[in-house]
Amino acid sequence: MSKIKLSRIRQLVFGFYMSGIMSLLMSGVITFINTGMDSGFAYRWIPAFLVAWAVAFPLVTFIAPLAGRMTAFTMRRFENEHTPAN
């Protein structure tokens, strides 16, 4: 498999896991804050998580390249400002 295809697959797998973990944690925290911890917590959390993940994965897939470019731009500016003069 070409390096380009492997790189793209790696991005998708990373986005899958990252969006899943973030959706799980954020939906859990928000569900807890809004409704508290009781016997029905998991029944409210799981549907919230599934909706959050369904939204997060495509967003991460499309936003990650933009975030990467923004990071590179920011780091170039930071490095230029903090490079000692010769």
N, C-alpha and C positions, 0 to 999 in steps of 0.2 A: 504494500500500500504506500502511496506517495506521502511525503512529509506534510504536504498541504492538507490532504485528507485526514491524516492522523491528528494534525493540529486542530482541525475543525471538530473532529470527533471528541478530542480532549476538551475543547471549549464547551461542547454540548453536555458531556458527562459532568464536568465541573459545575456548569449552570444547573443541571438537574439536582446534584447533591446540595449545592449552596442554596438554591431557592427552596429546596425541601426542608433543610435544617432551619433556615431563617424563618420560613413560613410556620413551621412547627413551633418554634420558640416564641415568635411574635404573636401568633394567634393564641397561644397558651397564656402569655402574659396579659394580653388585652382581654381575653375571656375572663381571666381571674379578676382583673381590675374592675371590669364591668358587672360581673355577676357573682363573684366570690367563689369560694371552694365549698361545694356541697356534693351530695350524691349524684347530681345531674351534670356535674362539671364536664366529665368526659363526653357526655352526649351533646353538649354544646360546643366543646372544643374541637372534636373530630370534624364536623361539617365546616366549621370556620377554617380549620387548617386546610381542608381539601379545596375550598374556594380560594383561599389565599395562595395555595401552591399552583392552582390552575391559572391564576393571574400572574404570579411571580415568575414562573419558569419562562414563558414567552418574553416577558419584559426583560429578564436577566439576559436571555439569548440575544436580544436586540440592543440592549443598553450597555452590555459589557464592553463591546468595542469602543463605544463613545467614552465610557469611563476610563478605558485604557489610554485613549488619546488625551483626555483631559489630565490624567495623571502624568503622562509624559511631558505635556506642556508645563504643568506646575513644577515638576521636578527640574526641567531645564531652567526655568526662571529661578528656582531656589538654588540650583547649582551655580548659575551665573552670578548670583548675588553673594554667594558664600565662597567663591573661589578666590584665593589670595592673589593679589596683583604681583606680577613678576617684575 
